[in-house]
Structure formats: C-alpha cells, structure tokens
Amino acid sequence: MHKPIRLTSLALAAVLLAGCTAPDPEPDAPVRGSRTALPAEALTVLADADPAANALGTSRALFAEAPVVVTAAADDPDAQLLAASAAVALSAPLLLTGGAAEGGSGVAEEIERLGADAVLDVGGPKPLAGAPEASEDAPDVVSVAASASALADLLPGDPEATPLPSGSSAVEAVAALDRDAPAILSAAGGSDSGDDDSEASADLPRTTPAAPLDGGTVVVTDEPGQVASAATARAAGLPVQILPADSPDPRSDPEFAAELKAEAPAAVLAVGAPFASVPSLGWKIRSTITGTELPGGGQTLFPGKRFVALYGAPEAPVLGVLGEQGIPETIARAESTAAPYREFTEDTVVPMLEVITTVAAGSAGSDGNYSNELAIDTLRPWVEAAGAAGMYVVLDLQPGRTDFLTQAKQYQELLELPHVGLALDPEWRLAPDQVHLKQIGSVSASEVNGVATWLADLTAEKGLPQKMFVLHQFQTRMIRDRPTVDTSRPELAFVIHVDGQGSQPAKQDTWRALHQNAPAGVAWGWKNFYDEDLPPLTPEQTMTQVDPLPELVTYQ
C-alpha cells in the first residue's frame, strides 16, 4: 500500500524549495498504477483563462489515482513541453505550478487527492506558496532540469529526444504523443542535446500505466497554454482533438467533425477559454457526433443555402400548389420550381415543402379550437418522400383558438427528423372570442419565444442539425412586441416570411416595412403567389428585384 499523504499547499512549497530527494525503491515494494475514469457527464467544459486551472481541472476529470504526478512552471513553456512528454510516458497527470489555480491549495490538494508517492518536477524546484516545514508523509519530489537528456534517464522505454516537428504547434505535438512509444519533445533551441550533464535528484518509484480510457475525447483549443491538459488526456489514453481558438465551433472544421463523428465519444472534455463564448456547445458537439447533415449538406441552414418551397396541404388544392398533385408529382414539381434559381446564385439551392399541418377552420370542431389537425400518418409519407429526395420540410401551424406550442408538441415525432422545421402562421392565431376571416390574428413575442425554446431544446437533446423556424407576417401587428423575439438559440435558423400579395409595388412596400426594427440575426422569406400577385415574379426577377435577397422563396 502507498503511504498516506497529509499535504498542504504550503508543505509542498517547502518540499519543492528544498529539492527533497527520493530513496531508492525497495526491491519488494508493490508496484502501483494510475486509475482513470471518464467524466459522468456527456460534456465537461473547462474554460478558465488560466491554463493552470484548466490543467488542474483536466486531472480531476480524468484521474482518480496517480502514484506519480508531473509538474512544471506555468510560465515556462519549454519545461511544459518536456513535462508533457514525461506525463504521457508515465501515464501521469501534468499540473502547472505558479498559476492562479494554486492560490491557496489547488495543486497541492490535487496531488494529495491522487495519492501520489512522488512528484516529478521538470525545471524546478518551484515554490507554491510560503515555505513551512514539509510533512513527513509528503510525496517525494524528484527534480530534473528542463533538459531532454536529463529526463530520459527517468522514463520507461528509453525515449529519444525529438525536436518539435516543423510546422507543428506544441499542442499538436503533444496531442500526437503515444504512451506505448514514448518520446521526449523539446522546443527548438532548448537544452535537449545528449551532452547535457544534468541529473535528476532521485529515481521515480516503479509504476504501471493506467488502462487507456475508452469512449471519450478531449477537445482543446490551439493555444500554447493547453499543453498540460492535452498531455493529461494522452496520459489517460484519450484522443485529443484541436480547434482553433478564434473559431471553436466544433462544426466549423470538416476534418475535425469527421474525426469526432468517427470516434463517437460518450463523454467529451472541452478545454480552453474560448469555449466559454460558444453558445449551446453541448448541442453543437452532439450534432457533430451524430454527423447528420441537412439537405444541401452541412449542419447549418444559413449562410450558403437558399430554399425554394411549395406551400399547401396534402390533397387540398384550394390551399396551395403543394396539394394540387400526389406525392411523386409534388416532389418533381418542387425540384423543377427550385431549379431555375440555381442560375442566379452561387449558394446551394434546396427544394422544400411547407406543409400546412394544422388548418384554420370555419367552425369550432369537436375540440373547439377552430383548427383541423392533420394526422401524423397522413403527413409522414410526404415528409419521408421529401427527405429521400434531399428536400427540406417545414410544418406550418394555423392554431385557431389554441396556442402554437400546444400544437407543435403534437408533431414532435416528425420534428425529431433532421430535415423537418416549423412555421408559425399568426394570421390564424385567434383570441378566445375571435373567428377566422373576421379579422387577422396575431401572436405575442413571448408565445413565439416559448415555442422557440421548446424546439431548440428538442434539437439540442436529440443532437439534430439546425432547424428552420419560420414566422409568417404581412402586417407589423401580427407579431406583437416583435423586437423582443429571442433569436439567440443557434439550434434554430429564424426566418421572417413576408406573405404579402397583390401588386409588386405594394409587396415591395410591405417587404421594406417589415425589415424595420426586426430582431437580430433573422433570415428572410418572400412569397410568390401564382394567382394573386399582379404580376407574379419570375425566378430571375425574384433574385434581382427583391432586396435584400431572400433566403427562402415560397410558391402558393
């Protein structure tokens, strides 16, 4: 059994200051090994600005026990690179001394928690805080100069000094280290030659490596300060993936996304201050792992795509062109309607169906809500045919006297499909004493936000790609308090769809008016009516006369 440790931050400071040496290991002493474990949560984020704090958190997240702990100074990148090599070779966590995480007892407490018998201090000794006398039960501190040759004598496998590969950052080089083929990385110009006469202050105890963890991935940003976290991850046997600090969205790099999908980790540890500013990071990682792409490619709707849709209800030609023919004919018509638009944009043009899913009714009906809800079994063949043809689908709600969220939840199983979004049609949202065609309905921004939150949460929970969320509008009063619509959830691509009909000058006036004081970050939709517009625009006219250019064009 290893000896008990009663170690405080100040006590470790004294040990390091004194350069304490370790006795030779006893021949019959038991050989201890590290114990590792994945975090219980699917995503753990360590986004402290202090790399020492992130290194400490990585150790806590991945190691339950470690007979040897490696340390290096937080302000010594050359020592950190050597220490990272040692940590991977020894299957030991790497902690940084001298950082803000040490304020008090962070590093010392972690060494104690891990039950360390020895601390390998590379480039030390470095004080932690203060200098009282060390405890008799403190771990032995083995100090070694920041030299590859001095370090080589302490590590298993006779590792050779390896200069940092040309063109690789320190983080990239550490992420590529292999526990089964130890190497000692050294910075260019460092003291890494075989002529260095530095020696370690003592030997390390014999240890066995921890069984490599399976089912997890560590993602770090490409900052030098993440070397220690990357080393601890590799010491635990986990793969390390790297994202740029200036673009830490996991979906932004196709190569990264492909690797993460291939690994399909059950637990992800994200390390780096930039992750603190990535909204809905858990969803972005889950959707990247599922790898499900949208029609037209990728996992986001805009920018880069434009949609051309047929609007209507199945087998109801009076409600729009979608219902004027059967399913195969509708799919073919959607493609032929979208095709001319490809001549006028470099974006990917995606055919789409907007299916009226709950239809405004002239009578109250058995549920009293003046809305007829189509059965899922009626809708599913249309939705599946569109998906098979590489088309997007939006379910359109006309709720009558009920509310949008109540109706949206009835179609959750269709909304869980990656190519299905949602549209709210406030024209048909009635107050308790209203009936259709007597007035134009409206909806509050708070109700819109409630639906958006539910849909975004569903998208995040299921790891789905981004969903289109359409708000129909042709009068300003149709969405009350519209500037307060919350468009902050990246799981949704918000589209304000301008449904005006009639003469082109009148439609353009409505288009411009509704752009005033719009919520931030919305895309825009334009509707071409075959019969009601005077005259209807051609695809070329739509793409050259409507300004700004709409991301969605719908035909009714």
ABEGO torsion letter per residue (X at the ends): XBBBBBBBAAAAAAAAAAGBBBBBBBAABBBBBBBBBBBABABBBBABABAAAAAAAAAAAABABBABBBBBBAABAAAAAAAAAAAAAAGBBBBBBGBAAABGAAAAAAAAAAGBABBBBBGOBBBABEBBBBBAABBBBBBBBBBAAAAAAABBGGBBBBBBBBGBBAAAAAAABBAABBBBBBBBGBBABAABABBBABBBBBBBBBBBBBGBBBBBBBBAAAAAAAAAAAAAGBBBBBBBAABABAAABAAAAAAAAAAGBABBBBBEAAAAABBGAAAAAAAAAAGBBBBGEEABAOBGBBBBBBBEBBGBAAAEAAAABBAAAAAAAAAAAAAAAAAABABBBBBBBBBBABBBBABAEAAGAGBBBBBAAAAAAAAAAAAAAGBBBBBBBBAEABBAAAAAAAAAAAAABAABBBBBBAAABBBAABBBGABBBBBBAAAAAAAAAAAAAAAAAAGBBBBBBBBBBABAAABBGAAABBAABAABBBBBBBABBEBAAAAAAAAAAAABGBBBGBBBBBBBBAAABOBBBBAAAAAAABOBBBABBBBX
